[in-house]
Amino acid sequence: MENLDDIPPLNLELFRKYEKTIKEVGNLYIRFNRGCTFRCKFCLPSEDYTKSSKNLKFRSLEKSMADLKKIINTKWLKIGQLHIVDSMFFPKRSIRRRFFEELGKIYHKIDFGINVFDRVETCSMEDLENYKKYNITVGLGLESVSSKLLTRIGKISGKDPTRINKGIQNYLDKTIDLIKYSNKIETPIILF
């Protein structure tokens, strides 16, 4: 599917027969985009053989927010956590900022936690502040702190060893900065 806006709006009535199970499990999973721009050698969404994952595709913010509003406003749906399982949570900075603005308008209606996946490379201190503000738990893929292993798994792309080594050091330094800042503002992050 080339245009994710062609996906029909979320129809939670299709899940109503699972109401009891959803309530017991307490989790609901949703996606707003597909694919990943990074090419880590171990990760399925970034693998070249998965045609649908080669290019990053987005649903529009309007359609994504409409689905989120349906989850919030569906009276029979009782969840503890909403997992937005995109490989990269709104990787376009402008869309991510707009998402937080729109979330601010409806946040008072949300009675569940939200979990998202972000990347060290794309997560900012401003994002951590918004995650805290909107009770969002963020997961970051930190597969290793070993420079050698990070090189082998392709965490930093490229062929020039000097560039790769510098990229890995920047990646590890930013990871430390994110951990320190999340501790400072007392918001959790999960490191995978």
URMOMO-V562243 format. One record per pair of residues at least 4 apart in sequence whose C-alpha atoms are under 8 Angstrom apart, sorted by the first residue. I is the first residue (numbers start at 1). J is the second residue. Records with the same first field share a line. If there is no record, write none. Layout:
# URMOMO-V562243
I = J + J
This chain:
# URMOMO-V562243
1 = 6
2 = 57
3 = 7 + 57 + 58 + 59
4 = 33 + 57 + 58 + 59 + 60
5 = 58 + 59 + 60 + 63
9 = 63 + 66 + 67
10 = 67 + 70
11 = 15
12 = 16 + 70 + 71 + 74
13 = 17
15 = 19
16 = 76
18 = 22
19 = 23 + 76 + 77
20 = 24
21 = 25
22 = 26 + 27 + 28 + 77 + 78 + 79
23 = 27 + 77 + 78 + 79
25 = 79
26 = 78 + 79 + 80 + 81
27 = 79 + 80 + 81 + 82 + 83
28 = 79 + 81 + 82 + 83
29 = 82 + 83 + 84 + 85
30 = 82 + 83 + 84 + 85
31 = 84 + 85 + 86
32 = 58 + 59 + 64 + 84 + 86
33 = 56 + 57 + 58 + 59 + 86 + 87 + 88 + 90
34 = 52 + 53 + 55 + 56 + 57 + 58 + 86 + 87
35 = 45 + 46 + 52 + 53 + 54 + 55 + 56 + 57 + 86 + 87
36 = 45 + 46 + 53 + 54 + 55 + 56 + 87 + 88
37 = 46 + 54 + 55 + 56
38 = 46 + 157
39 = 43 + 46 + 47 + 48 + 154 + 155 + 157
40 = 46 + 47 + 153 + 154 + 155 + 156 + 157
41 = 46 + 47 + 153 + 154 + 155
42 = 47 + 153
43 = 47
44 = 50
45 = 50 + 53 + 54 + 87
46 = 50 + 53 + 54
47 = 53 + 54
48 = 53 + 54
50 = 54
59 = 63 + 64
60 = 64
61 = 65 + 95 + 98 + 99
62 = 66
63 = 67
64 = 68
65 = 69 + 99 + 102
66 = 70
67 = 71
68 = 72
69 = 73 + 106
70 = 74
71 = 77
72 = 109 + 110 + 111
79 = 112
80 = 111 + 112 + 113
81 = 112 + 113 + 114 + 115
82 = 112 + 113 + 114 + 115
83 = 114 + 115 + 116
84 = 89 + 114 + 115 + 116 + 117
85 = 89 + 115 + 116 + 117
86 = 116 + 117
87 = 117 + 118
88 = 117 + 118 + 119
89 = 96 + 116 + 117 + 118
90 = 95 + 96
91 = 95 + 96 + 122
92 = 96
93 = 97
94 = 98
95 = 99
96 = 100
97 = 101
98 = 102
99 = 103
100 = 104 + 130
101 = 105
102 = 106
103 = 107 + 134
104 = 108 + 134
106 = 110
107 = 134
113 = 135 + 136 + 137
114 = 135 + 136 + 137
115 = 136 + 137 + 138 + 139
116 = 136 + 137 + 138 + 139
117 = 138 + 139 + 140
118 = 122 + 123 + 138 + 139 + 140 + 141
119 = 123 + 139 + 140 + 141
120 = 140 + 141 + 142 + 171 + 174 + 175 + 178
121 = 171 + 174
123 = 127 + 128
124 = 128 + 178
125 = 129 + 178 + 181
126 = 130
127 = 131
128 = 132 + 181 + 182 + 187
129 = 133 + 185
130 = 134 + 136
131 = 135 + 136 + 137 + 138 + 187
132 = 136 + 137 + 185 + 186 + 187
137 = 187 + 188 + 189 + 190
138 = 188 + 189 + 190
139 = 189 + 190 + 191 + 192
140 = 189 + 190 + 191 + 192
141 = 191 + 192
142 = 191 + 192
143 = 150 + 192
144 = 149 + 150
145 = 149 + 150 + 172
146 = 150
147 = 151 + 165 + 168 + 169
148 = 152
149 = 153
150 = 154 + 155 + 156 + 168
151 = 155 + 156 + 164 + 165 + 168
155 = 168
156 = 164 + 167 + 168
157 = 164
158 = 163 + 164
159 = 163 + 164
160 = 164
161 = 165
162 = 166
163 = 167
164 = 168
165 = 169
166 = 170
167 = 171
168 = 172
169 = 173
170 = 174
171 = 175
172 = 176
173 = 177
174 = 178
175 = 179
176 = 180
177 = 181
178 = 182
179 = 183 + 189
180 = 184
181 = 185
182 = 186 + 187 + 188 + 189
183 = 187 + 188
